[in-house]
Amino acid sequence: MADRIPYENTLAAYWEQRRRWEGNISVVGRQSQAVVGDLNRLKTFKTGRALLSCVQVCGKEILIDTDSETLSESQYSGEKPVPKLEPKLASTLSCNARVVAWPRKGVDYWSTNADGTAVGSTVAGRSNGRLTEFPGTGKGMRAAVLYAPSRFQNCFILTRVDALFHELVHAYRAARGHITSCRVEGDDYEGVAEGCVAGQIPHFQRTGMGEFYAIVLTNVLRSERGDTRLRGSHASHIVLPEEVADSQAFLANTAQKNALLRFAAEEPLLFRKLAVLKEIPFNPFAALFS
C-alpha cells in the first residue's frame, strides 16, 4: 500500500473498526445492527447453522461491511482512496452484494485475491494499471462480504437472509482457497465467474460454478423455511421449474449431479452437514446418498 496511497485512506483501514460478532465473523458499518439480526436469524435454521459452523472453523476471518458495496474495484484494491473512516453509504436502489479480498496491512490486494483462488486457476486483476492474470495459490484468504440490508427490498423472491447466506457461501469458499475462475461471455458480472458450469445444466448455462453452488445451497435454506419458489439462475432471476424443484429430479441431470459431487469433494465438512438434513423437501445434497 505504501507505494500507492496512505494506508489510512484505504478501505482496509476502515475495516479495522470492525466489531466481532461470533468466532471469526466480524461486522462493520452503519447497518451493523441489522446484519447482526440477520446472522441471528440464520442461526435459527439448520441450513444456516451448517454454513456458519463451517465458516467458524475455516481458519480465516470474514468481515461483513454494510457501507461499501458501491465502491469501485480500485478502491477495494487501494489504488484509489475512500473517504477516511466513512465510505459511501450503499444505495437502496438495487439488490446486490459481493465478496472481495480483505488484505492485511502491507499485503497487496491482488495477492490476497490469488490466495482465495484455487491452484491451477487464475484471477483477473490489475498490476501497475494493466490487466493481469494472477495464479491462484489455494492458501485461502480473509474475505469481506459487502452486504447492505437496506438494499434488499422487493428483490425477486430473495429475502435479506437469503442474500447474506448466498454471499457467505462465496466467502467460505474464498477462505478455503477454492475459488476457480473462467471467462463467461456476456455474463452480468464483468465476464468472470467462479468455474464454468457446462451448458447442459438447465437454467445455469451462463452461471459460474461458485454461483451454482451458492444458489443451490440457498434454495435448500428456502426450502427449509417452507418456500416452494426456488431460484433458477444467477444471470437471469427466474424461478426453478416445478419439475426440477425436487431433489431426485434435480439430480437426474448428470451435469448437475456431477457438480454437486465435485462440491462434496471440495467442501466435505459442509457437504456432510447438509447431507444429514434429510427432512428438508429440496435438498439434493441429502438425496445424493439417500
Number of C-alpha atoms within 10 A of each C-alpha: 17 10 8 10 13 13 17 15 19 23 25 22 17 20 19 11 13 16 15 14 17 12 13 16 19 20 24 23 23 14 17 22 14 14 24 16 12 17 20 15 13 21 16 10 14 18 25 24 18 19 22 23 15 16 24 16 12 17 15 19 21 28 26 29 24 26 22 25 22 16 16 12 13 15 17 21 24 23 19 16 19 23 12 12 16 14 21 13 16 21 15 13 10 13 20 18 21 17 21 23 26 25 22 15 12 10 12 16 23 21 19 23 30 29 26 30 30 23 17 11 20 20 25 17 19 17 11 7 9 8 10 14 15 19 18 25 21 22 17 26 31 25 26 26 24 24 28 30 25 16 18 22 15 11 14 12 15 19 16 20 22 22 22 24 24 22 23 25 23 23 30 30 24 31 26 24 23 27 29 24 22 18 15 20 11 11 16 14 10 10 13 19 24 23 20 21 22 16 12 12 18 16 19 21 17 24 27 26 23 21 24 25 19 21 24 21 24 25 26 25 25 25 19 20 14 12 14 17 17 24 22 21 20 20 17 14 14 15 16 18 14 11 8 17 22 18 18 17 13 20 19 12 14 12 17 20 18 12 17 21 16 12 17 17 10 14 16 13 15 19 19 14 18 23 18 15 19 15 9 20 20 28 27 27 26 21 19 15 9 10
